[in-house]
Amino acid sequence: MAAENPTQNRTGNVAHTRSFAVVTGASTGIGFHLAREFATHGFDVLIAADESRIHDAARELETLGARAYPVQADLSKPEEVERLWKEVQATGRDIDAIALNAGIGASGDFSTETDLDRELRMIDLNVRSTVHLAKLAARRMAERGQGRILITASIAGTMPTPYMAVYGATKAFDLEFAQSLRYELKDQGVTVTALKPGATDTEFFRRADMEDTQVGSEGKSANDPADVARQGFEALMAGEQEVFASSLGTKVAGTLGRFMPDSVKASQHEKMAQHGTAKK
């Protein structure tokens, strides 16, 4: 572990010289790069993921001069969310920022192809764990009168998503939740920012069994996870309400989508997300 460089304040309590952030889903992809942004901008980080690679991520972050606390936890389970929060409390640190980024996807025809257990786990992770951790963090931040919350939604949360019906619904929830929470906390010194990436070159599509779809095979190359994370971090630190990230195409699609009928957006998504649509 890298040195924390703590000092003591007048009361004898440890006063840390770096800010402190929590990032979920941080072993790879957007989450890892969000943690990297925090680490390179003066934050120590507690990072969580459901795989052992979270320890490798922590070691890499510590080469940047940050203290990194890795926690391997399956946040689709409420008891694991509580265990993660106990790990946060065990650091003795106040949370200056939290990035609620953990999420999974699944694709296929809802009535004939997708697995119910997988979809319920997706709801538990993408929705329930986000609400659970946001409740714990927002309460503490409001008491302190300061804090920043980043919630990773998706451009998919702004449109109908046939063949990803449950995933799109979870991200629509995340987006509306972030916007509502932002309004509630606006006079309490706490900002909430929604990160809305387009298709991004991460392991998401492999894990969601989408490599034979158009979006999974080629659309993801439009966005780099490091760029998405950088834009999300900058929007968070600027106190912005939301950001489409990262490519110009994603920003244009997100902006123009506000003026398109849902039927048109649904048709476009179907062509990208249906199995067998990957170009040979």
N, C-alpha and C positions, 0 to 999 in steps of 0.2 A: 504494500500500500504506500502511496505517496504521502508525504507529510502534510498535515492539515494546516500547520502554521497558526494554531489558535493563540489567542492572548487572553489575559484576564482583565475583566472590567473592575470598577471600584468596589463592587460587592463581592468580588472573588469568584464570580461565575465565569465560565469559559465564554469568550467572545470570539467568534470565527471571523476571519478576515475575508472570506469568500461568501457569496450568496449560496443558496441551496435550492436545488430543483429536483423534482421527481418526474421520471419519464417511464411510461409503461409501453410494452411492446418494443423494447429497446435493444434487442439482441442483433437485429439486422434492419435493413431497409430505412424507411422514413424515421422510425423511432430511434435507431442508432444514430442517425445523422442529426436528429434533434438534440440528443444527448451530447453529441460532439459540438454542436453550436453552443450549448450551455457551457460546456467545459472550456471552450476557447474564449468565452466571454466572461470569465471570472466566477463561474458557478462550480461548486461541488455538486455531485449528482447521485441520487439513488435510482438505480435502473432495474426494471423488472421485465421478465419474460418467462414463458413456460418451458424453456429449453436450457440446457447446460451452457450453450454458447453465450449466455449472459455474462458468465465469468470471463470469457475471452474478451467480450466487449468492454468490461470494466478495466481489464489490464491495458487495453489500448487507450482508453480514455485517460488513464492515469499517466500515460506518457506525455499528455498535454498539460500536466501540472495540477490536475483536479484530483480530489479525493472521490473515489467512486465506490458506492456500496451496491453490490449486485444481490438481487433477490430472485431466485427461481420460484415462480408461483403460477398456478393455473387460475387466472382471475375470472374464469367462467364459473368458479365455485365461490359462493359468498364467504365461506370460512377462510379461503385463501386470500380474499380481499382483506379480511380482518387481520390475517397474519401479516400481510404486506404492511398494513397500517401500523401494526405493532413494531415492525422493523423500522418504519419511518420515525416513530416515537422514540425508539431505542437510540437513535442517533443523537437525540437531544437538540435537534436543530429545528428552527422555525422554517416552514416552507415559504420560500419567496415566489416560486412558480411551480406549476404542475402541468405536464403535458399528458393528457389522457388519450393515448394513441393506440392501445392494444385493440386488435380487431381481426376477424377472419371473414372469409366469404364462402359462398357456395353457388353453383350455377346449375341450371337445368329446368326442365318443365316441372312446375310445382306439383301437379297432380299425378305425374307418371315417373319422374326421374329422381327428384331430390329426396334425401333422407330426413325424416322428421327429427330424429335425435340430433343430427348435425345442425339442423336449423334452430332447434331450441338452444343448443349450446352457443350458436352464433348470437342469438338474442341475449343470452346470459352474459356473454363477453362484451359485445358491441354496445349493449344498452344498459343492462343491469349493473355491470361493474363500473361503467362510466358514471351512472347516477350515484352509486355507492361511494366511490372515491371522491366524486365532486361534493357530495354531502359532507364528508369528513373534512376535506380540504377547505371548502368554502366557509364552513362554520368557523374554523380556526382563523382563516384569513380575515373574515369579517370582524372577529374579536380583536385582531391586531390592527385593523384598519388599513391593510395593505396586502397585495398579492396579485398574481397573474395566473389565469387558467387558460390553457389551450386545449380545445377538443377537436380531434381529427374526425371530421365528417367526410364528405366526398362530393364531387360533382354529381355522383349518382343519387345523392340525397335531394337533388333539385328537380328530379324528373321521374316519370314512371320507368321501372326497370324490369320489363319482362325477361324471363329466364334468369333473373337474379332478384326475384320478387321480395324475398325476405331480407336479403342484404340491403337492397335499396331502401326498404322501409326502416331498417335499423339506422341507416345513415341520415334519413330524413328526420328521424327522432333526434339523433345527435345534433343535427343542425338547429332544429327548433328549440331543443333544450338549451343549447349554447346561447341562442339569441334571447330567450326568456330569462335565463340566469344572468346574462349581461345586464338586462334592464333592472332586475331586482337588486343587483349589487353595485349599480352605478354611483350611488351616493355613499358607499362604504369603503372606498379606496381600493376596490377589487375590480379588475378588468377581465372580461371573458372574450376570447377570440376563437372563431371557427375556422379551421383549416380545411379547405375544400380542394383536394388534389384531383387531377384527372388520372387516367391510367398511367401507372408509374412502374418503372423497371425494377420490381422487387420480386420476392418469392411468393407474393400474394396469389398470382395466377396459377402457379404450380400447386400450391396448397388448396386452391379452390377448384382444382381439376378443370381449368379453363384454357389449357394450352392448345386445344383444338378449336378455339373460338377466334374470331377476327381480333377482338380487343386483346386477348391473351397472347396472340402470336405476333402481332405487329403494333397495335395501338400503344402498348406500354412503353415502347421505345421513345415516345414523344417526351416523356418526363423523367428526369434524373432525380433519384431520391434525395441526393445532397442538395439539389436546387430547391426541391419542394420544402425540405427542412429549413433551409436558409430563409426562404420567403416566409415560412410559417413563424420562425423565430423572430424575424424582423417585424412582422405584423403584431406578434405578441408584445414585444418590447415597446412598440409604438402605441399600444392600446387600441389597435384597430378592431372593428367588429368582425371582419371576415376577410379571407383572401383566397382567390382561386390560384392554384399553383400547379405547375410552375411555368409551362410553356405558353407562348403567345396563343397557340391554338386552344389550350384549355381555358385561358382567360376570355377569349372571344366566344367560345362555345358557352361558357358560363354566363356571360353577359347577354348574348343573343337568345339564350334559352329562356330568359325571362319573358320574351315576347312571342315565343312559339307555342302553338297549341299542344296540349299534352299528347294528343293522338299522334302528332308528328314526332315528338320526342320518343314516344313509346316505339314507334316503327323503326326509328334510327337505332335505338338501343337493341331491339330484337335482332337486327342485322349484324350487330357487333357481338352479341352475347350468346347467341344460339350455338349449340354444339355442332361442329362440322362446317362452320363458316370461315375457318382459317384458310387463307390462300395457299395453294400448293406451290 
